[in-house]
Amino acid sequence: MRILPFRRSSSPALPLALLAMVAVPLAGCARTATTKGDVPYVARDVGTLYTTAKSRLDQNRYKEAAILFDEVERQHPYSIWARRAQLMSAFSYYLARDYTQSIQSAQRFISVHPGNRDAPYAYYLIALGYYEQITDVTRDQKITLQALNALGELTRRYPNTRYASDARLKVDLVNDHLAGKEMEIGRFYEVRGQWLAASMRFRTVIEKYETTTHSPEALMRLTETYLALGVPTEAEKAAAVLGRNYPGSDWYEHAYKLMKDHPVQQAALIPPGQPIVTPAVHPKGPPGEPSVTVLPSEADGTSTTGTPANAPDVTPSTVGSGAGAAPLPSGSPR
């Protein structure tokens, strides 16, 4: 293979043209790029890349900054700036409202550097990415549950960080949102007269989200549904809990009015000695035949069962037989 000798160019315009061709992509690639695939690979030192990305971030050009931070990781993966650039990329995507990319960048940082001191911030960015995507209660709440799980993981792993303090506040807001979804479904069932399904939704609010702002209404709705289901005692219990915890609320006033209009009817007490179940009346036989029941007669000395009145008492003194036999209570008729 023949190697051509290097010759110095006699024209100074050629080196200047080559320098301009290299400088143009360096200065303008991030200005026109919108996705990672639009960025041509131009070898640059890590300091130039990181400084340019930080400059774009300060200029509120978040998408371009995120792409340049990704270039730092791509071109210099073993540099100490690459680890920092991963977090800055996640932060830049978050500011650009590209929450999916922000979550992916933060998750990649955690998978590569799980024990890094900035790991709590990466978990915080993941939780914020889900939290910002929470929609209203009329839509599916899958993202809301993901936000709750991410916030919970942050507080469990790093409970003493400042990020965990903010996460706890957001957990309360997320639980309130999930309770609102249950109330929305419960009211939907209640309007259509599906009382049992509605009561189950309201009970979920009381059992899982009892500290939210929806608890007073859930207790009042339970009072309504229990009255509609015909179990006034349960309605009375729900109204009593509402009055004990939220005595001055409008929901308690409404529940109190409902219970006043539908008072609980107490069953009459059965006097002692009176059987709870009325004895069955034996039907009489056909005409011309004697009745099945034999009336007692003092003259012939027989009882209703045909047993002589002076026969010895053979009534057992215990209920059952064997080792588990229990004596009859004193004063019980034999």
Secondary structure, DSSP 8 states (H G I E B T S, - for coil): ---------S-THHHHHHHHHHHHHHHHHHHH--SGGGS------HHHHHHHHHHHHHTT-HHHHHHHHHHHHHH-TTSHHHHHHHHHHHHHHHHTT-HHHHHHHHHHHHHH-TT-TTHHHHHHHHHHHHHTT---TTS--HHHHHHHHHHHHHHHH-TTSHHHHHHHHHHHHHHHHHHHHHHHHHHHHHHTT-HHHHHHHHHHHHHH-TTSTTHHHHHHHHHHHHHHHT-HHHHHHHHHHHHHH-TTSHHHHHHHHHHHHS---------TT--SS---------TTS--SS---BTTTTB-TTS-BTTS-----SEES-STT-EE--TT---
